[in-house]
Amino acid sequence: MQFLLTAINAKYIHSNPAVYSLKAFAGKKLEPFITLAEYTINNRVEEILGDIYRKHPDVIGFSCYIWNFRLIQELLPELAKVLPETDIWLGGPEVSFEAEKVLSKFPMIKGIMVGEGEETFRDVISYYVGNGREEIGSKYHRLEDIPGLALRDNTVKVRTSMDMNEIPFPYENLQGFENRIVYYETSRGCPFRCSYCLSSIDKSVRLRNLDLVKSELQFFLDKKVPQVKLIDRTFNCNHSHAMEIWRYIKEHDNGVTNFHFEVAADIMREEELTLLSDMRPGLVQLEIGVQTTNRNTLKEINRSTDIAQIAGVVEKIKDHRNIHIHLDLIAGLPFEGYESFQKSFNDVYAMKPAQLQLGFLKVLKGTKIREKAEQYGIVYQENPPYEVLFTKWISYEEILILKQVEEMVELYYNSGQFTHMLPVLEREFVTPFEMYLQLASFYQEKGYFVNTPARSHRYQILLEFALTVSPEKEALYRELLTFDYYLRENAKSRPSFCRDLSSYRDKIWEFYQREEKEAQILTDYQQYHARQTMKMTHMEVFFYPVWEADSNRELQKSKAPDFILFDYAKRDVLTKEAGIHIV
């Protein structure tokens, strides 16, 4: 008997913690009967169908989410044709809240595992393997008796919430997780009641025992996992729990692993901020859901967020330059129109996070906002991910505009490639939103949304756009883009917007020869000859102090040039920008 637990992830770098947890909870006696299969939404239906068929499972279980349910729906009827004797089960948030409807739509599925799945899955596979044999932990002779199952013509027996300490650690080894994000949870549930979020359904917060957590974190540290993403909904909702974990990873830092936490900034205490300020740069990154700064919207979606406090906390964390901060916004919320969203965008942009994630409301099954969608005039996609199309307050045309603005933010702000050009260009506009809006219009006019330019060509496009705004600043813009380009790239080919350096070649070569004889700046390159060092670093000539671009003062051109050395061996841990030396 083989039970195939199947996950279809959004990207290859993602993994599915649910299927690993189900397998671990089933226990050693049942483990030989369980196989895992992971695919991505980029796989064609035919590819997944063929691979599953070749495994010839007796039972299949799909983990269903908004990002993969369309693909699963395409797979189900085809699987029933090629594997007619195989039972098919579904589980996960996408099917738990409308189980009866899903069962009616897909007659080929056996049933649905509703809610938290560990205990339910263990009982189901025990039924298949042993059908009542107590030696393998089976105690049910009929599927109808198993709590947590939605079956045709059968009332679901609701299970109580899991004790977090009963769930085994899902990672025995990390084979197959190379170059992938590892997900981990230390709690389930959330004390907050955000109406758009599934976590608001589970109002109790259940914490995993800290001794267990520490031993499991140590496993990741010992294995030098590049990134561990904690999926706790609000990690710092319990102060002592958060502090213990942060202290542990600080004291046992391996110098490699990065831990990602989703936190509520407005409940952070000074003690937490002090501890975070002393972390190794890159050890921790924080994601903070601001969502909106519209007070009426915040009240309507049950968020008691203090925006001023969030801004203060973000500023304090940024001051220490050791933690990557992501701030999130959601377009399409109740009472948030186009103009209001622009204000929310500008408010959050002013906090200058490392990344600003501009998302769009997903009207999820089981949430309060879905129940009240008609009242709000929220019209959303018929199929997953159920994204908002328009509301009483914002039109579909305006949503489409925000989609284009989102892409500009992603390409130009979140990429981290234009950290000196953007602050200067922003000054030509009334607000940052206006800049990205006009940049989106420029992209639309030139057809770049259809034919997306390569990463290196985006510098040239930004120059073209900037010259439509203030052509008299061309020399400054070229230098800013040159500076940004070489901060990130030790490029072999030179972009067209850069200055011709032929008249400065002798001076640059003299510097490298001098450093070869007696290193004053290039002390890490003493084992290399001048020509080798020249290839491993880069020197550029500037007449503007472009490295000061994020200050508020106007950059003035000087008569004599500055020679700037870009040192790629000394990249910033957070920004990945090269170290610079003014020669």
Solvent accessible surface area in square Angstrom, and as a share of the most:
residue,aa,sasa,rsa
1,M,81,0.36
2,Q,43,0.19
3,F,0,0.00
4,L,0,0.00
5,L,6,0.03
6,T,0,0.00
7,A,0,0.00
8,I,0,0.00
9,N,6,0.03
10,A,25,0.19
11,K,115,0.49
12,Y,138,0.52
13,I,76,0.39
14,H,47,0.21
15,S,7,0.05
16,N,5,0.03
17,P,37,0.23
18,A,33,0.26
19,V,1,0.00
20,Y,36,0.14
21,S,10,0.07
22,L,26,0.13
23,K,51,0.22
24,A,25,0.20
25,F,19,0.08
26,A,8,0.06
27,G,28,0.27
28,K,141,0.60
29,K,136,0.58
30,L,3,0.02
31,E,49,0.22
32,P,106,0.67
33,F,59,0.25
34,I,9,0.05
35,T,45,0.26
36,L,43,0.22
37,A,7,0.05
38,E,46,0.21
39,Y,26,0.10
40,T,20,0.12
41,I,71,0.36
42,N,122,0.62
43,N,49,0.25
44,R,140,0.51
45,V,24,0.14
46,E,109,0.49
47,E,75,0.34
48,I,0,0.00
49,L,31,0.16
50,G,20,0.19
51,D,49,0.25
52,I,0,0.00
53,Y,93,0.35
54,R,179,0.65
55,K,71,0.30
56,H,107,0.48
57,P,4,0.02
58,D,70,0.36
59,V,1,0.01
60,I,0,0.00
61,G,6,0.06
62,F,4,0.02
63,S,10,0.07
64,C,0,0.00
65,Y,39,0.15
66,I,41,0.21
67,W,111,0.39
68,N,1,0.00
69,F,8,0.03
70,R,122,0.45
71,L,24,0.12
72,I,1,0.00
73,Q,30,0.13
74,E,100,0.45
75,L,0,0.00
76,L,0,0.00
77,P,45,0.28
78,E,55,0.25
79,L,1,0.00
80,A,32,0.25
81,K,142,0.60
82,V,60,0.34
83,L,16,0.08
84,P,96,0.61
85,E,158,0.71
86,T,17,0.10
87,D,38,0.20
88,I,3,0.01
89,W,1,0.00
90,L,2,0.01
91,G,13,0.12
92,G,19,0.18
93,P,44,0.28
94,E,5,0.02
95,V,0,0.00
96,S,15,0.10
97,F,80,0.34
98,E,47,0.21
99,A,13,0.10
100,E,147,0.66
101,K,135,0.57
102,V,8,0.05
103,L,9,0.05
104,S,92,0.59
105,K,126,0.53
106,F,15,0.06
107,P,99,0.62
108,M,57,0.25
109,I,3,0.02
110,K,85,0.36
111,G,0,0.00
112,I,0,0.00
113,M,14,0.06
114,V,38,0.22
115,G,46,0.44
116,E,56,0.25
117,G,16,0.15
118,E,7,0.03
119,E,38,0.17
120,T,0,0.00
121,F,0,0.00
122,R,76,0.28
123,D,6,0.03
124,V,0,0.00
125,I,0,0.00
126,S,2,0.01
127,Y,48,0.18
128,Y,48,0.18
129,V,24,0.14
130,G,8,0.07
131,N,80,0.41
132,G,15,0.14
133,R,115,0.42
134,E,143,0.64
135,E,103,0.46
136,I,23,0.11
137,G,51,0.49
138,S,2,0.01
139,K,130,0.55
140,Y,41,0.16
141,H,125,0.56
142,R,129,0.47
143,L,13,0.06
144,E,67,0.30
145,D,50,0.26
146,I,3,0.02
147,P,27,0.17
148,G,3,0.03
149,L,1,0.00
150,A,4,0.03
151,L,19,0.09
152,R,98,0.36
153,D,156,0.81
154,N,44,0.23
155,T,116,0.67
156,V,46,0.27
157,K,95,0.40
158,V,135,0.78
159,R,57,0.21
160,T,119,0.69
161,S,66,0.42
162,M,7,0.03
163,D,70,0.37
164,M,3,0.02
165,N,67,0.34
166,E,100,0.45
167,I,10,0.05
168,P,51,0.32
169,F,45,0.19
170,P,31,0.19
171,Y,5,0.02
172,E,111,0.50
173,N,85,0.44
174,L,28,0.14
175,Q,152,0.67
176,G,39,0.38
177,F,16,0.06
178,E,104,0.46
179,N,126,0.65
180,R,29,0.10
181,I,27,0.14
182,V,1,0.01
183,Y,27,0.10
184,Y,9,0.03
185,E,38,0.17
186,T,0,0.00
187,S,7,0.05
188,R,40,0.15
189,G,10,0.10
190,C,11,0.07
191,P,52,0.33
192,F,67,0.28
193,R,93,0.34
194,C,14,0.09
195,S,6,0.04
196,Y,25,0.09
197,C,24,0.14
198,L,48,0.24
199,S,17,0.11
200,S,12,0.08
201,I,76,0.38
202,D,42,0.22
203,K,109,0.46
204,S,62,0.40
205,V,47,0.27
206,R,36,0.13
207,L,59,0.29
208,R,12,0.04
209,N,69,0.36
210,L,48,0.24
211,D,107,0.55
212,L,64,0.32
213,V,0,0.00
214,K,50,0.21
215,S,69,0.44
216,E,10,0.04
217,L,0,0.00
218,Q,50,0.22
219,F,40,0.17
220,F,0,0.00
221,L,4,0.02
222,D,97,0.50
223,K,112,0.48
224,K,115,0.49
225,V,8,0.05
226,P,86,0.54
227,Q,40,0.18
228,V,0,0.00
229,K,61,0.26
230,L,4,0.02
231,I,62,0.31
232,D,2,0.01
233,R,100,0.36
234,T,14,0.08
235,F,4,0.02
236,N,5,0.02
237,C,37,0.22
238,N,52,0.27
239,H,33,0.15
240,S,72,0.47
241,H,7,0.03
242,A,0,0.00
243,M,6,0.03
244,E,56,0.25
245,I,0,0.00
246,W,0,0.00
247,R,87,0.32
248,Y,30,0.11
249,I,0,0.00
250,K,63,0.27
251,E,124,0.56
252,H,75,0.33
253,D,46,0.24
254,N,39,0.20
255,G,45,0.43
256,V,74,0.43
257,T,0,0.00
258,N,23,0.12
259,F,0,0.00
260,H,6,0.03
261,F,1,0.00
262,E,43,0.19
263,V,6,0.03
264,A,19,0.15
265,A,1,0.01
266,D,27,0.14
267,I,66,0.34
268,M,11,0.05
269,R,133,0.49
270,E,107,0.48
271,E,85,0.38
272,E,1,0.01
273,L,16,0.08
274,T,91,0.53
275,L,23,0.12
276,L,1,0.01
277,S,31,0.20
278,D,94,0.49
279,M,7,0.03
280,R,64,0.23
281,P,59,0.37
282,G,12,0.12
283,L,1,0.01
284,V,0,0.00
285,Q,27,0.12
286,L,0,0.00
287,E,33,0.15
288,I,1,0.01
289,G,13,0.13
290,V,0,0.00
291,Q,19,0.08
292,T,0,0.00
293,T,16,0.09
294,N,31,0.16
295,R,205,0.75
296,N,100,0.51
297,T,0,0.00
298,L,9,0.04
299,K,167,0.71
300,E,48,0.21
301,I,0,0.00
302,N,77,0.40
303,R,46,0.17
304,S,107,0.69
305,T,21,0.12
306,D,66,0.34
307,I,36,0.18
308,A,81,0.62
309,Q,81,0.36
310,I,2,0.01
311,A,36,0.28
312,G,33,0.32
313,V,9,0.05
314,V,1,0.00
315,E,88,0.39
316,K,95,0.40
317,I,7,0.04
318,K,52,0.22
319,D,96,0.50
320,H,99,0.44
321,R,177,0.65
322,N,5,0.03
323,I,9,0.05
324,H,45,0.20
325,I,2,0.01
326,H,25,0.11
327,L,0,0.00
328,D,22,0.11
329,L,1,0.01
330,I,25,0.13
331,A,0,0.00
332,G,0,0.00
333,L,0,0.00
334,P,0,0.00
335,F,84,0.35
336,E,0,0.00
337,G,14,0.13
338,Y,27,0.10
339,E,124,0.56
340,S,28,0.18
341,F,1,0.00
342,Q,40,0.18
343,K,123,0.52
344,S,1,0.00
345,F,0,0.00
346,N,29,0.15
347,D,42,0.22
348,V,0,0.00
349,Y,9,0.04
350,A,74,0.57
351,M,13,0.06
352,K,120,0.51
353,P,4,0.02
354,A,44,0.34
355,Q,40,0.18
356,L,0,0.00
357,Q,57,0.26
358,L,8,0.04
359,G,27,0.26
360,F,9,0.04
361,L,3,0.01
362,K,60,0.25
363,V,0,0.00
364,L,28,0.14
365,K,16,0.07
366,G,33,0.32
367,T,1,0.01
368,K,112,0.48
369,I,0,0.00
370,R,52,0.19
371,E,126,0.57
372,K,69,0.29
373,A,8,0.06
374,E,163,0.73
375,Q,111,0.49
376,Y,8,0.03
377,G,22,0.21
378,I,8,0.04
379,V,62,0.36
380,Y,55,0.21
381,Q,52,0.23
382,E,154,0.69
383,N,67,0.35
384,P,4,0.03
385,P,42,0.27
386,Y,8,0.03
387,E,19,0.09
388,V,3,0.02
389,L,51,0.25
390,F,81,0.34
391,T,11,0.06
392,K,136,0.58
393,W,74,0.26
394,I,4,0.02
395,S,50,0.32
396,Y,105,0.40
397,E,110,0.49
398,E,43,0.19
399,I,3,0.02
400,L,76,0.38
401,I,48,0.24
402,L,0,0.00
403,K,70,0.30
404,Q,51,0.23
405,V,0,0.00
406,E,57,0.25
407,E,59,0.26
408,M,0,0.00
409,V,1,0.01
410,E,82,0.37
411,L,23,0.11
412,Y,1,0.00
413,Y,36,0.14
414,N,11,0.05
415,S,32,0.21
416,G,19,0.19
417,Q,6,0.03
418,F,2,0.01
419,T,56,0.32
420,H,22,0.10
421,M,0,0.00
422,L,8,0.04
423,P,31,0.20
424,V,7,0.04
425,L,1,0.00
426,E,36,0.16
427,R,85,0.31
428,E,58,0.26
429,F,26,0.11
430,V,144,0.83
431,T,41,0.24
432,P,29,0.18
433,F,0,0.00
434,E,53,0.24
435,M,1,0.01
436,Y,0,0.00
437,L,38,0.19
438,Q,72,0.32
439,L,1,0.00
440,A,2,0.02
441,S,62,0.40
442,F,17,0.07
443,Y,1,0.00
444,Q,105,0.47
445,E,136,0.61
446,K,100,0.42
447,G,25,0.24
448,Y,40,0.15
449,F,44,0.18
450,V,130,0.75
451,N,111,0.57
452,T,76,0.44
453,P,14,0.09
454,A,68,0.53
455,R,127,0.46
456,S,67,0.43
457,H,80,0.36
458,R,36,0.13
459,Y,1,0.00
460,Q,40,0.18
461,I,0,0.00
462,L,1,0.00
463,L,2,0.01
464,E,61,0.27
465,F,5,0.02
466,A,0,0.00
467,L,46,0.23
468,T,90,0.52
469,V,46,0.26
470,S,3,0.02
471,P,82,0.52
472,E,133,0.60
473,K,54,0.23
474,E,65,0.29
475,A,49,0.38
476,L,11,0.06
477,Y,0,0.00
478,R,78,0.28
479,E,6,0.03
480,L,0,0.00
481,L,0,0.00
482,T,5,0.03
483,F,1,0.01
484,D,1,0.01
485,Y,17,0.06
486,Y,4,0.02
487,L,6,0.03
488,R,59,0.21
489,E,40,0.18
490,N,48,0.25
491,A,27,0.21
492,K,177,0.75
493,S,87,0.56
494,R,78,0.28
495,P,26,0.16
496,S,97,0.63
497,F,4,0.02
498,C,17,0.10
499,R,72,0.26
500,D,104,0.54
501,L,3,0.01
502,S,73,0.47
503,S,95,0.61
504,Y,42,0.16
505,R,116,0.42
506,D,107,0.55
507,K,126,0.53
508,I,5,0.02
509,W,64,0.22
510,E,93,0.42
511,F,7,0.03
512,Y,3,0.01
513,Q,72,0.32
514,R,133,0.49
515,E,13,0.06
516,E,87,0.39
517,K,178,0.75
518,E,116,0.52
519,A,19,0.15
520,Q,126,0.56
521,I,44,0.22
522,L,5,0.03
523,T,69,0.40
524,D,78,0.40
525,Y,11,0.04
526,Q,132,0.59
527,Q,133,0.59
528,Y,69,0.26
529,H,123,0.55
530,A,4,0.03
531,R,157,0.57
532,Q,82,0.37
533,T,7,0.04
534,M,56,0.25
535,K,147,0.62
536,M,71,0.32
537,T,2,0.01
538,H,32,0.14
539,M,8,0.03
540,E,1,0.00
541,V,1,0.00
542,F,1,0.01
543,F,32,0.13
544,Y,29,0.11
545,P,24,0.15
546,V,0,0.00
547,W,46,0.16
548,E,59,0.26
549,A,0,0.00
550,D,91,0.47
551,S,42,0.27
552,N,149,0.76
553,R,119,0.43
554,E,92,0.41
555,L,10,0.05
556,Q,124,0.55
557,K,121,0.51
558,S,50,0.32
559,K,202,0.86
560,A,69,0.53
561,P,40,0.25
562,D,48,0.25
563,F,28,0.12
564,I,0,0.00
565,L,0,0.00
566,F,0,0.00
567,D,1,0.01
568,Y,26,0.10
569,A,70,0.54
570,K,91,0.38
571,R,91,0.33
572,D,54,0.28
573,V,81,0.47
574,L,31,0.15
575,T,53,0.31
576,K,110,0.46
577,E,28,0.12
578,A,7,0.06
579,G,20,0.19
580,I,61,0.31
581,H,49,0.22
582,I,96,0.49
583,V,67,0.38
